[in-house]
Amino acid sequence: VQLQASGGGLVQAGGSLRLSCVASREIFAISVMGWYRQAPGKQRELVARITTRSTTNYADPVKGRFTISRDNAKNTVYLQMNSLKPEDTAVYYCNADPPSPFNNYWGQGTQVTVSS
């Protein structure tokens, strides 16, 4: 199973970025897909998740600014990040959470840096 994340970069505060994560077809189709982030010296935390039926939930700090979506035809989950703040700076990780007995899968991180 492979998760390939992309789209990170350096942006000024107030700017936007869109992250993408492509997953293998078999796992993507049955998984809740999520984005997590980990800032230096902090624990990894949930940013947003989307179910197979496209029900979404967001962490409070990103509500109203970030939007998670999925394209089932492309096996891809997106995270549109608007009104970025310096505190959004972190490594962002894509996650696939399929039902038991499958394992939980992580992609490689993509760095997002927001300058003030």
Buried (B, 14 or more C-beta within 10 A) or exposed (E): BEBBBBBBEEBEEEBEBBBBBBBBEEBBEEBBBBBBBBBEEEEBEBBBBBBBEEEEEBBEEBEEBBBBBBEEEEBBBBBBBBEBBEEBBBBBBBBBBBEEEBEEBBBEBBEBBBEE
